[in-house]
Structure formats: structure tokens, C-alpha cells
Amino acid sequence: RRILMVNGHGGNSPADALATEWMADHPGTRVKFHNWWNAPATWAKVQEIDPVGSHASWMENFPWTRLADVTLPDVQKIVPARPGKARLVGEEMRAVYRDGNYGGYYHRPDEEMLALWEVAVAETRALIEEGWD
């Protein structure tokens, strides 16, 4: 049996370790954990489009994920300066990032988004079909 877990949010990354532990307890089952958004080919395409893209920026603004009747800024958000702390939580995080965008444009042309999606889907499909041995 094969399971591919396709993840779309960095906050879910601890599930990768859990999947590895689960697999050890289920012989005969192979599990892959795939962060589609920062997989090698997809991330290369992101860098080609806009290397400043980050959390809650254009990278999460596909035609099918947009909110109706919401107009986003046409500017590139500068990556906010962080205080000297290694980790921000809760209100500290909101105080620094405010709208959640960690830096980059809020949206990109649909053609660029669809080109990124094509790369991401091809990379994910390859994981389904290859490398299970």
C-alpha cells in the first residue's frame, strides 16, 4: 500500500515525522510526505517568477483560491524587519506581519500562477508514480 501526503502549509510539516513513525508500525505501507509548495522544481519556478514570494503572498493566490470582491494591493510588500527573537508567536507575529504576508507581491498574473501550478502538479504526479521501492 502507498500513501502520498500532499501538504500545502508549512505549519503542517511536523506531520512528516509522524508519517515516518506511523510507517514503522505498518509494515508493507509506504508513506511519502510532500510539501508541494517548496518541492525542488516548484520552488525553482517560484524563484523564477518572484524570489520574494512567501507566506500569504502571491504564492497562495491562485485563481481558484481568491476571495470574491476582494481587491489586493498592487505593491510588493517589503519583508518586515523582525525583532531579534528566533521565534515569534501569536500577537508578536501579528504585530510584525500584520496581514500575514511575509513579503512579496499580493498577486501575480494568472498566466504565471497557472505555469507554477503546472510544475507543481507534474512534480506531485511524478511522486505518485515513481520512487516507491
Order of alpha helices (4+ residues) and beta strands (2+ residues): beta-alpha-beta-alpha-beta-alpha-beta-alpha
